[in-house]
C-alpha cells in the first residue's frame, strides 16, 4: 500500500478508537508497530488479523508479493512489537511476535484461510510460504484493556522492569530445556524470538540505568559511589554474556542445544544475583523518588508594581 494511504488509515484508526471507514469498514484491523531492523525507528502499519485457537494472528502476505514485507523483517530483528486493536473496547498492548513453523504453521494457516479465504488466494500467487505470526501478549495474564500495575515511585518502576526480565528469562530457559539433550539443531523461531525479546529488554533497561538513573543517583547520593561502580561492572559482565547469546541465536540452525542452555543458565545466575543486589542497595533510595519524575516548580513572575 502507498505510504500516504497507510498514514490516512492509521490516523483515522487512532482518532476513532480503532474504527475506520472505506474498504476496511467493519473488518478486523489492527495497527502493528515494529522497530526498524536497520534504522531502529518505529514503523507502524495497518494489518488485517484473525483470531484462531485463542491466538491473535497476522499473515505476512504482502498481497502475494514475492518478498516478505518490511514489517516482517523488522520483527525478526526486534520481536517486541506494539499492537493496537480495533475492537469494541479499544486495546493497545506490547507483544512478542513469533512466526509459526512446520506443522503448527500449516494448522494455523488453514484456520486463517477458513476465516479469511483471501489469504489462500495470496498464497497461490507466490512461491514463498506466507509467514503466520502469533502476537503473544507480554503480560499473558492481562485481560484486554486491563491497566498495567500501578507505579508511583522509581522503586516501583525498577521492580516492574526486574519482574519482566525475570519472567522472560525463566520462560526462555524453560523452552530451551524442553529440548532433549543431543537433539539436533532446529530449536525454532519461537525460542529465538523469545530470546531476542529478552535481550532487547535487558539492553533497554541497562542503557536507561547507565545513561540516566545511575548518573542522577551519583549526583544526589554520593555515598552510593561504590555501589554504583559495582553495578556498572555487573552491567558490563552481563552485557558480554548477552552478546554471546545473540551470536548463538544468529546461527541457531547450527547451534548446539546444550551450548545454548549452558549460556542461558550462566546468564540467569549472574542476572539474578545482579537484580537481587541492585534491589537491596537501591530500592530504599528509589522509593523516595516519584515516578513519573516531577519537574521543578514553575517560576512565578514578579507582581507588577
Order of alpha helices (4+ residues) and beta strands (2+ residues): alpha-beta-beta-beta-beta-alpha-beta-beta-alpha-alpha-beta-alpha-alpha-alpha-alpha-alpha
